[in-house]
Amino acid sequence: MNTKIADQHKDFFDAVFQVVRLIPRGRVTSYGAIGAYLGAKRSARMVGWAMNASHRQEIPVPAHRVVNSSGMLTGKFHFETLTAMEEHLAAEGIEVKNDKVVNFKALFWNPTIELE
């Protein structure tokens, strides 16, 4: 990967990390909602890559608060254990059943609305 592309990825990842750090405790958002907020509506997969890289950040990134657009814990495979993502959410009072956030729509935090 050339340096310019690598720098663009780093800048995008850093922007994703900043947004994720703003998600309130006890709320969740989606990869696509973050991408849309950052002006890259079709970049949900890239947001997912950022979440995978978030575990190496000096300032913690609450990646467990980012799920897919239907509330599924699709990122759980990138945590220290297969149950860690659900455990982090449960610690914040978020119920998960069958790898899906219960009451997802009520808990959904939309950065485009919340940060405007």
ChimeraX attribute file (.defattr): number of C-alpha atoms within 10 A of each C-alpha:
attribute: neighborCount
match mode: 1-to-1
recipient: residues
	/A:1	6
	/A:2	6
	/A:3	8
	/A:4	9
	/A:5	10
	/A:6	11
	/A:7	12
	/A:8	11
	/A:9	15
	/A:10	13
	/A:11	12
	/A:12	18
	/A:13	20
	/A:14	15
	/A:15	16
	/A:16	23
	/A:17	23
	/A:18	13
	/A:19	17
	/A:20	25
	/A:21	15
	/A:22	14
	/A:23	22
	/A:24	13
	/A:25	14
	/A:26	17
	/A:27	18
	/A:28	26
	/A:29	25
	/A:30	24
	/A:31	25
	/A:32	23
	/A:33	24
	/A:34	26
	/A:35	24
	/A:36	17
	/A:37	17
	/A:38	16
	/A:39	11
	/A:40	15
	/A:41	13
	/A:42	13
	/A:43	17
	/A:44	19
	/A:45	12
	/A:46	18
	/A:47	24
	/A:48	25
	/A:49	15
	/A:50	21
	/A:51	23
	/A:52	16
	/A:53	15
	/A:54	21
	/A:55	16
	/A:56	10
	/A:57	10
	/A:58	7
	/A:59	11
	/A:60	12
	/A:61	21
	/A:62	21
	/A:63	25
	/A:64	21
	/A:65	27
	/A:66	28
	/A:67	24
	/A:68	19
	/A:69	17
	/A:70	12
	/A:71	21
	/A:72	19
	/A:73	20
	/A:74	15
	/A:75	19
	/A:76	19
	/A:77	13
	/A:78	18
	/A:79	15
	/A:80	10
	/A:81	11
	/A:82	12
	/A:83	12
	/A:84	15
	/A:85	25
	/A:86	23
	/A:87	16
	/A:88	16
	/A:89	20
	/A:90	14
	/A:91	11
	/A:92	14
	/A:93	12
	/A:94	20
	/A:95	17
	/A:96	19
	/A:97	9
	/A:98	8
	/A:99	15
	/A:100	17
	/A:101	23
	/A:102	15
	/A:103	12
	/A:104	20
	/A:105	13
	/A:106	9
	/A:107	15
	/A:108	21
	/A:109	23
	/A:110	18
	/A:111	20
	/A:112	14
	/A:113	8
	/A:114	9
	/A:115	11
	/A:116	6
